């Protein structure tokens, strides 16, 4: 079996002691009971503790794994204290781009919950020998419902239909 490309980044986060949770579809996929319940996604959404230290360490982990950093469509240089402070103030998303195609979005807030609320109900999964922290499934689904973007509505409809008991 091929090792998913994002695991190198998650291992780098663990090594850097970054407080994080997987959210979005990749987080939901960790709750799948079989291959038919896994959904395709082109990115990994990572909710960080909203601190300068966590952001700087997460960005360093991304670049150490070969990702190019961007925010609001602009390339970022090294994540120094000044830049981290500005990103935190604006709660901007930092995007990581890699040639393998799996992007990473570093997120500093995820409605309708605070990081502390998300973390309180987190769940750890083992992937290979790595402990991966994911947000609670019901909270993830509630966040998709709250966002109410067309892609979230479409995902929730698919998710619900896939879990209907067969007759």
C-alpha positions in Angstrom: 0.0 0.0 0.0 1.3 3.5 -0.9 1.9 5.8 2.0 -0.3 8.9 1.7 1.9 12.0 0.9 0.5 14.1 3.7 1.8 11.8 6.4 5.3 13.2 6.1 3.9 16.6 7.0 1.8 15.2 9.9 5.0 13.5 11.3 6.8 16.9 11.0 4.0 18.5 13.0 4.3 15.9 15.7 8.1 16.3 15.8 7.7 20.1 16.1 5.1 19.6 18.9 2.4 21.6 17.1 -1.1 21.5 18.7 -3.4 20.7 15.7 -6.5 18.9 14.6 -7.5 17.6 11.2 -10.7 19.1 10.1 -12.6 19.1 6.8 -13.1 16.0 4.6 -9.7 14.5 5.5 -10.7 14.6 9.2 -14.1 13.0 8.4 -12.3 10.3 6.4 -10.6 9.1 9.5 -14.0 8.0 10.8 -14.7 5.9 7.7 -15.6 2.3 8.5 -14.5 1.1 5.0 -13.3 2.3 1.6 -16.8 3.1 0.4 -17.1 5.8 3.1 -13.9 7.6 2.1 -14.3 10.8 0.2 -11.8 12.3 -2.3 -10.3 15.6 -1.3 -7.5 17.6 -2.7 -6.3 19.2 0.5 -5.7 18.6 4.1 -7.3 21.2 6.4 -5.3 21.6 9.6 -6.7 23.6 12.5 -3.9 25.1 14.6 -3.9 26.4 18.1 -4.2 30.2 17.4 -0.7 31.1 18.6 2.3 32.6 16.9 4.5 29.7 18.0 2.1 27.1 16.6 1.8 28.9 13.3 5.6 29.4 12.9 6.3 25.7 13.8 3.6 24.5 11.4 4.9 26.6 8.6 8.5 25.4 9.3 7.1 21.8 9.1 5.5 22.5 5.8 8.6 24.0 4.2 10.8 21.2 5.6 8.5 18.8 3.6 8.9 20.7 0.4 5.7 22.8 0.5 5.6 26.3 -0.9 3.7 28.7 1.4 1.1 31.2 0.2 -1.7 33.3 1.8 -4.4 35.1 -0.2 -2.7 34.0 -3.4 0.7 35.6 -2.5 3.9 33.7 -1.9 5.3 33.9 1.6 8.9 34.0 2.7 10.0 32.5 6.0 7.4 32.8 8.7 9.0 35.4 11.0 7.4 36.9 14.1 6.1 40.0 12.2 4.4 37.9 9.5 3.0 35.4 11.9 1.5 38.3 14.0 -0.2 39.8 10.9 -1.6 36.4 9.8 -2.9 35.8 13.3 -4.5 39.2 13.5 -6.4 38.6 10.2 -7.0 34.9 10.9 -5.7 34.3 7.4 -5.3 30.8 6.0 -1.8 29.7 5.0 -1.8 27.4 2.0 0.9 24.8 1.4 1.4 23.7 -2.2 3.5 20.6 -3.2 4.3 18.8 -6.5 2.5 15.7 -5.3 -0.8 17.6 -5.5 -2.1 17.3 -1.9 -2.4 20.8 -0.6 -2.4 21.8 3.0 -4.5 24.6 4.5 -3.4 25.9 7.9 -6.5 27.3 9.5 -6.6 29.4 12.7 -10.3 29.3 13.3 -13.2 27.0 12.3 -16.7 28.1 13.1 -18.9 27.5 15.0 -16.4 26.3 17.6 -13.2 27.7 19.3 -10.0 25.7 19.2 -10.4 24.8 22.8 -13.9 23.4 22.1 -12.6 21.4 19.1 -9.6 20.1 21.1 -11.7 19.0 24.1 -13.5 16.4 21.9 -10.6 15.4 19.6 -9.8 11.8 18.8 -6.4 10.3 18.1 -6.1 7.7 15.2 -3.1 5.6 14.4 -1.9 5.8 10.8 1.2 3.6 10.3 3.1 4.4 13.5 1.9 8.0 13.6 -0.7 9.4 16.0 -3.0 11.7 14.0 -5.4 14.1 15.9 -8.8 14.7 14.3 -11.7 16.8 15.4 -14.9 15.1 16.6 -17.0 13.7 13.8 -20.3 15.4 14.9 -18.5 18.7 15.3 -17.0 18.3 11.8 -20.4 17.7 10.3 -21.9 20.7 12.2 -19.1 22.9 10.9 -19.9 21.8 7.3 -23.6 22.6 8.0 -22.7 26.0 9.5 -20.4 27.0 6.5 -23.3 26.3 4.2 -21.2 26.6 1.1 -22.5 24.8 -2.0 -19.6 22.3 -1.8 -20.4 21.6 1.9 -24.1 21.2 1.2 -23.3 18.7 -1.6 -20.9 16.8 0.6 -23.5 16.5 3.5 -26.1 15.2 1.0 -23.6 12.5 -0.2 -22.6 11.7 3.3 -26.2 11.3 4.5 -27.2 9.2 1.5 -24.2 6.9 1.9 -25.2 6.1 5.5 -28.9 5.4 4.9 -29.6 1.8 5.9 -30.2 -0.4 2.9 -33.5 -2.3 2.7 
